[in-house]
């Protein structure tokens, strides 16, 4: 091996929620890039390959280069002077940085939200109302003999989910891999995941709730309506066969994706699926888990929950955390024109939010933290270029099954990490708030709930 090349073992890929931590990376220290990523899937290889160190200022103000100290001071001023500041993103950064962001928004009595609100937000609402029979992916690998994917396409979105955890993976009680399992895919269309399944159930679009309720009815031994096939597109015989397989397995798992959570029914769909798993536990062991997209979106939910009591869309304007999706979620605060300042962390809402929300984002001062130039950083009043988590930084992330993983960085970056920038903003915000507090007066900002 060339003396310029170095191998980093047990590195972590943070592209998707699988957070595979068995990467073997070959790093070219001269060019500051990863030239090989052993064990990575096609998405992971692209993730590692595209991250090179670009020549760029670490901070921009009004599009012009600035010192980090000046940019931090301006970011803090924007947040403190705003009447309704919001923070959004957080799903592609470390838990340590996420905690700093929550503390900042607590101090300025702002609003904080994550990308969960535009993907598995309905699942978060359902968890609170129904509960969750959960597990780790290691349990699935070692024990599951019935695996059901509902409303997801992991063959394209999470390529290693099949091989490392759920379909062909060989485990303690599944030594023959796929031969020891029955795999079911339930979706409104045939996807690249279907060839990996033993059974494909195609239902009508927007009829997930009806099919889930029919399954619950049959699990409880009650008859279903004769027109169930007309309603859902699924024959009664198929429903009956699926129910018998679910009740008769040793260890069953329901993985569900945005095809379930972001269609007609939303959190009612997620709640029905979670309730189905609970029903099945009267007969066997059954669990359910959402298949999460971003590398640390699960970590964002965990940090938000342990810091505020709620997983996303949290408002501190009254001095304590409040949760109300549709009111405090970012798309809504922007589309209504409520927000008058925004801090966007490791996300690019300007490229994918609705037109009304993006238009308002352009009208207000924006603070951006991102390892690359984006549409959002391009419109930001203050833009920080940061190190890429998992490649240039260590820290903690959560896998989609709520297992925390400590990352090992591959090579250094000349740019600061998100946690350092947010910690500096937090300290500057504290200084500005204390300077505004009359001498001797107690301020709620002095002791933020999330300190």
C-alpha positions in Angstrom: 0.0 0.0 0.0 1.2 3.5 -0.9 2.5 5.5 2.1 -0.1 8.1 1.3 -2.9 5.6 1.8 -4.3 4.6 5.2 -7.0 2.1 6.3 -9.7 3.0 8.8 -11.5 -0.1 10.1 -15.0 -0.2 11.7 -15.9 3.1 10.3 -19.6 4.2 10.1 -21.7 5.0 7.0 -24.2 7.7 7.9 -26.0 7.8 4.5 -29.1 6.0 5.7 -30.7 4.8 8.8 -29.0 1.4 8.7 -25.9 3.2 9.9 -23.6 0.3 9.0 -20.6 0.3 11.3 -18.5 -2.3 9.5 -16.9 0.0 6.9 -13.3 -0.5 5.9 -12.2 2.8 4.4 -9.0 3.4 2.4 -8.1 7.1 2.8 -5.7 9.1 0.6 -4.2 11.6 3.1 -2.6 13.6 0.3 -5.8 14.3 -1.6 -8.0 14.2 1.5 -10.5 11.8 0.2 -11.7 8.2 0.5 -10.7 6.0 -2.4 -12.3 2.8 -1.3 -15.1 1.8 1.0 -15.2 -1.9 1.6 -18.6 -3.4 2.7 -20.4 -0.3 1.6 -23.5 -0.6 -0.6 -23.9 1.4 -3.8 -25.3 4.4 -1.9 -22.6 4.2 0.8 -19.8 4.1 -1.8 -21.3 7.2 -3.5 -21.6 8.9 0.0 -17.9 8.4 0.8 -16.7 9.1 -2.7 -18.4 12.5 -3.0 -17.0 13.9 0.2 -13.8 15.7 -0.7 -12.4 18.9 0.9 -13.2 21.9 -1.3 -11.6 25.3 -1.1 -14.2 27.5 0.4 -14.5 30.0 3.3 -15.5 28.5 6.6 -18.1 31.3 7.0 -20.0 33.6 4.8 -22.0 36.7 5.7 -24.3 38.2 3.0 -22.4 35.9 0.6 -19.0 37.4 1.5 -16.2 35.6 3.4 -16.2 36.3 7.2 -14.4 35.1 10.3 -16.1 32.4 12.3 -16.3 34.7 15.3 -18.0 37.4 13.4 -20.5 34.9 11.8 -21.2 33.4 15.2 -21.9 36.8 16.7 -24.3 37.7 13.8 -26.1 34.3 14.0 -26.6 34.8 17.7 -27.9 38.4 17.2 -30.4 37.2 14.6 -31.8 34.5 16.9 -32.0 36.8 19.9 -33.7 39.7 18.1 -36.2 37.4 16.3 -39.7 37.1 17.8 -40.4 33.7 16.3 -37.0 32.0 15.5 -37.1 28.4 14.1 -34.5 25.7 13.8 -34.8 22.8 11.3 -32.9 19.9 10.0 -30.6 18.0 12.5 -31.0 14.6 10.9 -27.6 14.5 9.3 -25.5 15.6 12.2 -24.3 14.2 15.5 -26.4 13.8 18.7 -24.0 16.2 20.4 -24.7 18.9 17.9 -28.5 18.2 18.1 -28.4 18.8 21.8 -26.7 22.2 21.4 -29.4 23.2 18.9 -32.2 22.3 21.3 -30.6 24.3 24.0 -30.3 27.4 21.8 -33.9 27.3 20.8 -34.9 26.8 24.4 -32.9 29.9 25.4 -34.4 32.2 22.7 -37.9 30.7 23.2 -38.0 29.6 19.6 -39.3 26.6 17.6 -37.3 23.5 16.8 -38.2 20.8 14.3 -36.4 17.9 12.4 -36.9 16.3 9.1 -39.1 13.8 10.9 -42.0 16.2 10.4 -41.9 15.6 6.6 -41.3 11.8 6.7 -42.1 9.6 9.7 -43.8 12.3 11.8 -47.1 10.4 11.7 -45.2 7.4 13.2 -44.1 9.6 16.1 -47.6 10.7 16.7 -48.8 7.0 16.6 -46.1 5.9 19.0 -47.5 8.3 21.6 -51.1 7.2 21.1 -50.7 3.4 20.6 -47.2 2.4 21.9 -44.6 0.3 20.1 -43.5 -3.3 20.3 -39.9 -2.8 19.4 -36.6 -4.6 18.9 -33.1 -4.3 17.6 -32.0 -5.3 14.1 -29.7 -7.8 15.7 -32.8 -9.6 17.1 -34.4 -9.6 13.6 -31.2 -11.1 12.1 -31.0 -13.9 14.8 -34.7 -14.7 15.3 -37.2 -13.4 12.8 -38.8 -16.1 10.6 -41.5 -13.8 9.2 -40.5 -10.4 7.8 -43.1 -8.0 6.4 -42.2 -4.8 4.5 -45.1 -2.4 4.3 -45.0 0.7 2.1 -41.2 0.7 1.6 -38.6 -0.2 -1.0 -35.4 -1.1 0.9 -33.8 -2.6 -2.2 -33.3 0.9 -3.4 -33.4 3.0 -0.3 -31.6 0.7 2.2 -29.7 -1.8 0.1 -28.0 -3.6 3.0 -31.1 -4.0 5.0 -31.9 -7.3 3.3 -28.4 -8.8 3.5 -27.2 -7.5 6.9 -30.4 -7.7 9.0 -33.6 -9.1 7.7 -33.8 -11.3 4.5 -30.6 -13.2 3.6 -28.7 -12.6 6.9 -27.8 -15.8 8.8 -28.5 -15.6 12.5 -28.4 -17.7 15.6 -31.9 -19.2 15.1 -31.9 -18.6 11.3 -28.7 -20.3 10.2 -29.9 -20.8 6.7 -30.7 -17.1 6.1 -33.6 -16.6 3.7 -34.5 -20.3 3.7 -35.5 -19.9 7.3 -37.7 -16.9 6.6 -40.9 -15.9 4.9 -40.6 -12.5 3.4 -43.7 -10.5 2.5 -43.8 -7.1 0.6 -47.1 -5.1 0.8 -47.3 -2.1 -1.5 -49.4 -0.3 -4.1 -47.1 -1.3 -6.9 -44.3 -3.7 -7.8 -40.9 -2.4 -6.7 -37.3 -3.7 -7.0 -37.9 -5.1 -3.5 -40.5 -7.6 -4.7 -38.2 -10.2 -6.2 -36.7 -10.7 -2.7 -40.1 -11.6 -1.3 -41.9 -14.9 -1.1 -45.2 -13.2 -1.1 -46.2 -9.9 -2.7 -49.5 -8.3 -1.7 -50.7 -5.4 -3.9 -53.3 -3.2 -2.4 -55.2 -0.2 -3.8 -53.5 3.2 -3.2 -54.7 4.9 0.0 -56.3 1.8 1.4 -53.6 0.8 3.9 -55.8 1.6 6.9 -58.6 -0.6 5.6 -56.4 -3.5 5.0 -54.7 -3.2 8.4 -58.0 -3.1 10.1 -59.2 -6.1 8.2 -56.1 -8.0 9.4 -56.8 -6.9 13.0 -60.3 -8.1 12.7 -59.2 -11.6 11.4 -56.4 -11.8 14.0 -59.2 -11.4 16.6 -61.2 -14.2 14.9 -64.0 -12.0 13.7 -65.5 -12.0 10.2 -64.7 -9.3 7.6 -67.0 -7.7 5.1 -67.5 -9.6 1.8 -66.6 -6.4 -0.1 -63.1 -6.2 1.4 -61.5 -7.1 -1.9 -63.4 -4.3 -3.7 -62.3 -1.9 -1.0 -58.6 -2.8 -0.7 -57.9 -4.8 -3.8 -56.7 -7.8 -1.7 -58.8 -11.0 -1.8 -60.1 -12.5 1.5 -58.1 -15.6 0.9 -54.8 -13.6 0.8 -55.8 -11.8 4.0 -56.6 -15.1 5.7 -53.3 -16.7 4.6 -51.3 -13.7 5.8 -53.1 -13.8 9.2 -52.3 -17.5 9.6 -48.7 -16.9 8.8 -48.5 -14.0 11.3 -50.2 -15.9 14.1 -48.1 -19.0 13.4 -44.6 -17.6 13.1 -42.1 -17.8 16.0 -40.9 -14.2 15.6 -42.5 -11.7 13.3 -41.5 -8.2 12.3 -43.4 -5.4 10.5 -41.1 -2.9 8.8 -42.9 0.1 7.5 -41.9 3.0 5.3 -43.2 6.4 4.0 -45.5 4.6 1.6 -47.6 3.9 4.8 -47.0 7.1 6.8 -47.3 9.7 4.0 -50.4 8.4 2.3 -54.1 8.8 3.1 -54.5 8.1 6.8 -51.1 9.2 8.0 -50.8 8.6 11.7 -53.9 6.4 11.7 -52.1 4.0 9.4 -49.0 3.9 11.6 -51.3 3.5 14.7 -53.2 0.6 13.0 -50.0 -1.2 12.1 -48.6 -0.8 15.7 -51.9 -2.0 17.1 -51.7 -5.0 14.8 -48.3 -5.9 16.2 -49.8 -5.7 19.7 -52.7 -7.9 18.8 -50.4 -10.5 17.4 -48.4 -10.7 20.7 -51.4 -12.6 22.1 -50.3 -15.5 19.8 -46.6 -15.1 19.2 -43.8 -12.6 19.4 -44.3 -9.7 17.0 -42.6 -6.4 16.6 -42.8 -3.3 14.4 -40.3 -0.6 13.4 -40.2 2.3 10.9 -37.4 2.1 8.3 -35.8 5.5 8.7 -34.0 7.4 5.9 -31.4 9.9 7.1 -28.3 8.7 8.9 -29.2 10.2 12.3 -32.9 11.1 12.1 -33.5 8.5 14.8 -30.9 10.3 16.9 -32.7 13.6 16.3 -35.9 12.0 17.6 -34.2 10.6 20.6 -32.4 13.8 21.5 -35.5 15.9 21.1 -37.5 13.4 23.2 -35.1 13.2 26.1 -34.6 17.0 26.1 -38.2 18.2 25.6 -40.5 15.2 25.9 -41.5 15.4 22.2 -39.8 14.0 19.1 -40.2 16.9 16.6 -42.1 20.2 16.1 -41.4 21.6 19.6 -42.1 25.2 20.6 -40.6 27.1 23.6 -42.3 30.4 23.3 -44.1 30.1 26.6 -40.9 29.1 28.5 -41.7 25.3 28.3 -41.9 22.8 25.5 -45.2 22.4 23.6 -45.9 19.9 20.8 -48.5 20.4 18.1 -47.8 19.1 14.6 -49.4 21.3 12.0 -48.8 24.4 14.1 -45.1 24.0 15.2 -43.8 22.0 12.3 -41.5 23.9 10.0 -43.4 23.7 6.7 -46.4 25.2 8.5 -44.5 28.0 10.4 -42.9 29.1 7.1 -46.0 28.7 4.9 -48.1 30.8 7.3 -45.3 33.4 7.6 -44.9 33.0 11.4 -41.2 32.5 11.5 -39.0 35.7 11.3 -35.6 33.9 11.5 -34.4 30.4 10.7 -31.4 28.3 11.6 -31.1 25.3 9.2 -28.7 22.6 10.3 -27.5 19.9 7.8 -30.6 20.2 5.6 -31.7 21.9 2.4 -35.4 22.8 2.7 -35.1 25.4 0.0 -34.7 22.5 -2.5 -37.7 20.5 -1.4 -40.2 22.5 0.7 -43.5 23.7 -0.8 -43.4 27.0 -2.8 -45.1 29.1 0.0 -42.6 27.9 2.6 -39.6 28.4 0.4 -40.8 31.9 -0.6 -41.0 32.9 3.0 -37.6 31.4 3.8 -36.2 33.8 1.2 -37.7 36.8 3.0 -36.3 36.2 6.5 -32.7 36.0 7.8 -31.4 32.4 7.5 -28.4 30.8 9.3 -27.1 27.7 7.6 -24.7 25.0 8.7 -23.9 22.5 6.0 -20.8 20.6 4.7 -21.5 21.7 1.1 -23.1 24.5 -0.8 -26.9 24.1 -1.2 -29.8 26.2 -2.3 -30.5 27.0 1.4 -26.9 28.1 2.1 -27.0 30.2 -1.0 -29.9 32.3 0.4 -28.5 32.4 4.0 -27.5 35.6 5.6 -24.9 33.6 7.6 -23.6 30.3 6.2 -21.1 28.1 7.9 -19.2 25.4 6.0 -18.9 22.5 8.4 -17.2 19.1 8.6 -19.0 16.0 7.5 -20.2 13.9 10.4 -18.9 10.3 10.4 -16.2 11.2 7.8 -14.5 14.2 9.4 -15.9 14.0 12.9 -16.6 11.4 15.6 -19.6 11.6 17.8 -22.8 9.6 18.4 -25.6 8.6 16.0 -28.6 6.3 16.4 -29.4 3.5 14.1 -33.1 3.1 13.0 -33.6 0.6 15.8 -32.6 3.2 18.5 -29.2 1.7 19.0 -26.5 4.4 19.6 -23.3 4.0 17.6 -20.0 5.9 18.2 -18.4 7.0 15.0 -14.8 6.9 14.0 -13.6 9.7 11.7 -11.6 8.9 8.5 -9.7 12.2 8.1 -9.6 15.7 9.4 -11.4 18.7 7.8 -10.3 22.3 7.8 -13.9 23.2 8.6 -15.3 23.2 12.2 -17.9 20.6 13.1 -21.6 21.4 13.8 -21.3 20.9 17.5 -18.4 23.5 17.8 -20.3 26.1 15.8 -23.6 25.5 17.7 -21.8 25.6 21.1 -20.3 28.9 20.2 -23.6 30.3 19.1 -25.2 29.1 22.3 -22.6 30.9 24.4 -23.0 34.1 22.4 -26.8 33.9 22.7 -26.4 33.5 26.5 -24.2 36.6 26.6 -26.7 38.7 24.7 -29.6 37.6 26.7 -27.9 38.2 30.0 -26.9 41.7 28.8 -30.6 42.5 28.2 -31.7 41.3 31.7 -32.0 44.0 34.3 -29.5 43.7 37.1 -30.6 41.4 39.8 -33.6 40.1 37.9 -34.2 36.4 37.3 -34.5 35.3 33.7 -35.9 32.0 32.4 -33.1 32.2 29.8 -30.4 31.8 32.4 -31.5 28.3 33.1 -32.7 26.7 29.9 -34.7 23.5 30.3 -32.2 21.7 28.1 -29.0 22.9 29.7 
